[in-house]
Amino acid sequence: MRSTTVSGHGSASGPRAEWGSKLGFILAAAGSAIGLGNIWRFPYVTGANGGGLFVLTYLLCIAFVGIPILAAEVLVGRAGRSSPVGAFRTLAGKRSPWIFFGALGVFIPTIILSYYSVVAGWCLDYVALSVSGGLQREASEIPGLFGQLYASPGRNLFWHLLFMGLTFAIVVGGVRGGVERAAKFLMPALFLMLVALFVQAMTLSGFGEGLAFVFSPVQENFSASGVLEALGMAFFSLSLGMGAMLTYGSYLSNRESLPSSIASIGVLDTCVAVGACLVIFPITFSFGLETTAGPGLVFQTLPVAFAQMPLGSLWAAIFFLLLFFAALTSAISLLEVSTAFLIDEWGLSRKGAALLTTLVVFSLGVPSALSGGGGLFGAVLAEASGRSWFDWVDFVASNILLPVSGLGIAAFVSWRLDDELRRSAFTLGTTHARIATFYRAWLLLLRYLAPVAIVLIVLQGLGAI
């Protein structure tokens, strides 16, 4: 189907909102990509896979797999000028089976945010603990604090509610007045906190060892499975397949260059992930902690180190506030997807759409908040299957739904979308002399390398390889 909506505005509720500036889009989209995965998951996965060689592989995966899919997702949004369902309907036809991937792009962020909000609540809890001096205790007692939090339904529900309330308050403000304004504050603040922590890490005895661990390509602990880990990490760290980048792309002006914007987002996302390693590993080596500590590295291991540092409560508060800001910028983008869908498809006001979406997400997140041991639901499910509700939704979303959504976007843009429209949407807003070469290289990566990479991610996630 041919379409000229790349230059249209369209929405059932009136003219399509647009970002106030290219910087606003880049900061908001980078905020969506930069989440807990960059600061929490990336360092411990790097530690488990030997350090420098894994980082190098991750950077290659970002460049040759992540960036091409990210560009495709933003392109669909800008060309379709709508939230995921509307964009696929406009570009593929009203009754096209491709609309399934648009629906998936609305369903996935709703499910992910329901348990992501619970994890973000843990960050808020640790900010409160740091400020109140709750982490200043015997080192042997600190790891147990997370277990107490995880098994406390009341605390989890409180932080879950508070976090969703904050996210709603930002999204209800609109694209420019809420999302973009928040990004212009949260992202610089996030970078400043990361720089402050990095400067502090430079004063530690283990800084040189941490630097070498991150940048020295050593074969130890790195294997073929590490390549797949890097591939999966690159996919998830850019928020691919969630519908967030598609929705944000729908607000992108035709005056802006898509390739340069996407490159900026990729660079910012990668800098934060690597920067987190340059903060965490010097602390790890300075205090004799394990680099392979796993998911507990942030909430159980690092607080032990902060407790032994001068001004430890201050640095702990900054670190967990950094985590909270990263979680909030991602949550804003996830809530915006469903909000935009309800505005575009149901004609609701932004306030009504944001409120309805927030209530749905909060309700879906209640089982995750209760599944740490204090809730009957979580206890029964864990007993029956070996996984809590939290574990199940995370597993299904991360290992099945996201890769399938990413594969659909890659296939649609590279094989189904009209070439003239695709080329126009990719090159719009740029006069770069080599744009035709960039376009051909991007299309080749999207058609052939990206699908293979996504299939490998799925197979690894399911334990097939």
N, C-alpha and C positions, 0 to 999 in steps of 0.2 A: 504493500500500500504506500502510495506517495503522500507526503504530508509537508506542509509549509509552516507548521507550528513553531519552528525554531525562532521565528520572528514574531510570534503571537503572544498574547498575554493570557490568557483564558482561565476562567474559573467561574463556577456557578455563582459565586458570591461577589463577583466584581473583578476589577483589574488585579493582576497578579502582583503581590508584594515583591519588592526587590531589595537586595542589600544596599545599604547606603554607600558602600565603597568596596573596592577590591580587597582592601585590608580587612574589612569587616567579614567578608566571606572567608578569607584565608584563616583568620583567627577562629571563627566559629567552626569551620570544617576541621581545622587542626585540633580544636578543642574536642570535637566529636571523636577524632581518631585517638587523641592522647587521653587515655583513660587509665584505670587501675592496671590493665594489662601491661602498659609500658613501665610502670614504676613498681608494680608488685610481681607480676608473672615473669617479665623479661629477665630481670636479674637472676632469679632462682633457676630458670631454664638455662640461662647462660652458664651459671655455676655448675649445673648438672652435666653440661655438655662440653666442659673443658675450657671455656673462656673465648680467647681471641679468634680461633678458627670458626667457632659458631657465630660470633659477631660478624665476621667477614662474609660467611654464607648467608646470614640474615640480610645483610646489606645488598647482596646480589639478588636475593629473592624479592626484596622490596622494589629494586630497580626494574627487574625483568618480569615479575608476576604481579606484585601488589599495585604498582603505579598504573600499568595498563588497565587493570580491572577497575581501579578507582576512577580513571578517566572515563571509562565506559559508563559507569554508574552515574557520574555527574552529567555526562552527555545526554543520557536518557532523560534526566530531570529537566535539563535546560531545553532540550528539543521538544519534550512533551508539555512543558509549562504546567505541571500538576504534580500532586502526590503520586506515589507508586502506581496505584490502580488506574488513575486517570491518564498518567503518562503512557503506560503500556496500551491502554485502550486507544488513545489518540494516535500512537505510532503504528500499532499493529492491526487495529480494527475493533469494532464494538464487541464482536463475538469470538475474537481470536483466543486460542488456548494460551497464548503468551501472557494474557491477563493474570493467569495463575501466579506468575512470578511477581506481579504487582501486588496481589493479595498477600503473598508470602512476605513481601517487603513491608507490609503493615503489621502482620501477625508477629513476625520475629521480634521487632523492637519492643512490642508490648510484653511479650513473654520474658525477654532478656531483662528489661527494666524492672520487672517484678521481683527478681532475686538480686539483681545488681544493686538495687536500692538498699537491700539488707546488708550487703557487703560495705556499701558507702556508709551505712549507719555505724558499722564497726569503726570506721575511720573517725567519725564524730565522737564516738565513745572514747577512743584513745586520745583525741584532742582534749576532751574534758578531763581524762585521767592525767594527762601531761600537765595541764594548767593547774589542776588541783593538787599536784604532787603525788598522785596515786601510784606513779611509777617509781617513786623514790623508796624502795624497799629492798630487802635481801634479794640477791640475784636468783636464788633458787625458787623464790616465790613468784617472780614475774611471768615465766611461761604459763603458769596456771591461770593467770588472769584472763587469757583468751578463752580457755576452756569454760570458765565461769560465765563469760559473756555469751559464748556460743550456746550454752545450755539455759540461758535466761530469756524466756519468751517475752516477759514484760519489757525488758530493756531493748530487745530486738524490735518489738512492735513500736515502741516509743521512737526510736531512731529512724525506723522505716517510715513512720508517719511524718516526722519532722523533715526528713530528706525529701519526700515526695511533695510536701507542702512548699519547700523552698524551690523545687524544680517547677512546680505549678506557677508560683509567683513570678518567675522569670518568663516562662513560655506565654503566659496570659498577656504579657506586655507587647506581644507582636514580634515581627521579624526584626525591625530596626530598634524599636523601643524596648524590647525585652531580650531576645536572643543575641542580637549584635552588640547591644550595649553591655550585656553581661560578659560577652566574649572579650570585649575591649578592656574590661577590668580584670577578669579572672585569668586570662592567658598571660598578660604581662606579670601579674602577681605570681602566677605559677612559675614562670621563668626566673623571676627574682629570687623566689624561695629556693629553687634548684641551684641557682648560682651561689647563694649564701651557704647552702649545705655543702656545695662543692669546695668553696673556699675553706670551710671548716674541715672538710676531709683532707685538704692539702696539708693541714697542720699535724695530722696523725702519723704515727710511725709506719703504718702499713700502707701509706699512699702509693709509694713506688711499687710495692708488690701488687697492689690493686690495679694500678695502671698497666703493669706488665701483663697481668692476668687477662685484662679486657682486650688489649691490643696485640699480644704476641700470639701468632698462629701456631699453636702447639698441638700435635696430633693426639696427645693424651686425653682420654675420656671422650674423644669425638669419633663418631662412626656414621654409618649410613642412616641410622635412625636420627642422628643429630641433624642431618640435612632435611629430613622430613619435619623435624621439630621447628627448624628455622623457617621452612616453607609455611607451616601452619601459623607460626608466630607472625610472619609477615602479613598473612591474610587477615588474621584477627586484629592485629594492632592498628590497621588502617580502617577498621569498622566497615569492612566490605560485606556486601550482601544484606545489610541491616535495613536498607531503605533510607537511612539517615543522609547519606551523601547524595542520593537521588533527590530527596526532598530539598536539601540545601541547594542542589544544582538548579532546581526549578525557580529559585529566587535570584539566580545569577544573571546579570545583565548581559545582553549580546555585545556590549562594548568591551567586555573583559576577555582576556586570553585564557582559554581553558588549559592548554599545556603548561603555561607558566604558573598558573594558580595551583594546578595539581602538583607540579614539581615542588612548589613552596610548601604545600601541605606535607608531602612526603619527607622533605628535609626537616621540618619542625618536629614531626612525629618521631623520626629516627634520632634526632638530637636529644629529645627527652628520654627515650629508651636507653641510649648509650650513656647519657648524663646520669640517669638513675644508677647505672652500674658503677660509674665513677664516684658516686656518693656511697653506695652500699658496700662495695667490695673493700675499699680502704678501711671502713669501720669493721668489716668482717675479719680482715687480716690483722688489724691492730689489736683486737681483743680475743684473738685465737678462736674465732667462731668457724663453723663449717660453711663453705661456699655452696654445698649441696643440701642445705637445710630444707629445701622444698617450700611449699606454700606457707609454712609457719615462719619463714625467714622474717617477714615484715612484722607480724603481730606477736611472735613469741621470742625470736632470737634478737632482733635489733633493739627492742626495748631494754634488754639486758645490757647491751653496749651503751645505750644512752644513759642508763643509770650510773655508769662508771665514768662518764665524761664530765668535765667542768661545764656548768650550766646545762646539764643533761636534760632537765625538764624543758628548757627553752628550745633546744635542738629537737627534742622529741615532738614538742608542740608544732614546730615549723614543719617537720617531716610529715606528720599525720594531717596537718592542714593542707600541705601540698597534695597528699593522697586524696583528701576530700575535694579540693578544687578540681583535680583531674577527673574524679568521679562525677562531679556536678556538671562539668562541661559536656561530658558524654551523655549523661542523663537528659540534659536539655535537648540534645539532638534526637534522642530516642523518643521522648515525649512529643516533640514537634512533629514526628512522622504521623502518628495517629491523630494528633490535633489537626494537622493539615488535611488528612484524609476526611475527617468529619466535616471540616469546613467546605472542602471541594465537593464531596459526594452527597452529604446530607444537608448542606446549606446552613449549618449551625453557626452561631456567632463564635468568635475566637474564645470568649470567656466560657461559653457553654461547652464547646468542644474540648477545651483544656481541662475543665472541671470533670467532665464525663470520663475522659481518658485517665485522669489522675485517680479517680475513684475505682475504675476497672483495674488499673495497675496495682494500686494499693491492695485491693481485695485478692488479686492473684498472688501477691507477695506474702500474704498472711501465712500460708502453709510453709513457705521458706523460713519465715521468721520463727515459726513454731517447731521446725524440724531439727533443731539442735539438741533435742533430748527432752525439753520441757513440754512438748506438745504431743497429745495422743495421736494425732494424725501422722506426725513424723515418726513416732515410735512404731506404730503399726506398719507403716510402709517400709521402714528400715528392717523390721523383723521379717517381713514377707519377701523382700527383694534384695536386701543387702545395701540398698541405696535409699537415702532420704529423698523427700520431694525436691529439696534444694539440689541435690546431686543429680536427680533425674532430669529436671528441666535444663540444668546446665549442660549435661551430657547430650541431650537431644538437640538443643539449640546450637551448641558449638560444633558437634561432630556430624550432624545431619542437615539441619535446616539452613544454617549459614552457608556451607559449601554448595548445597543445591541451589540456593538463591544466587550465589556468585556465579555458578556455572550457567544458570539461566540468563543472567545479564550478559556474560561474555558471549554466549552463543547467539543471543538475540541481536546484540550490536554488531557482531562480526559477520554473521551469516544471514540474518533476516532483515535488518534495517537497510533501506534503500541507500545505495552508495553515495548518490548525490547529496542526500540529506545528511548522512553520516559525515561525509567530508566537510560539508558546510558547517555542521555543528562543531566539529573538531577544530576547524581553522578560523572560526568566527572570532573577531576581536584581536587577531594577531597579524602582523606583517613580516614575521621572521622569514628571512630568505630561504631557510631550510625547512620550512613548515611542511612541504610536500614529502620530504624525506622522513621527517618525524612521523607523519601520518602513515606512511607505508610501513615503517618499522613497528609502530604501535599496533597496526592492524594484524601484522604477521604474528606478533607476540600474543595478541588477544585471541586469534583464531587457532593457533597450534600449541603454544607453550602453556597458556593459562588453563585450558581445559584439562590437559594432562596433569598439571600441578594440583588442580582442585580434586581430581579423582584420587590422586595419591594421598591428599589430605583426608579425604573421606575414608579411604581404606585403612590409613593409620589410626584414625579416630575410632574406627570400629574394631581395631585390633587384628585386621586381616593381614597386615604386613608389619 
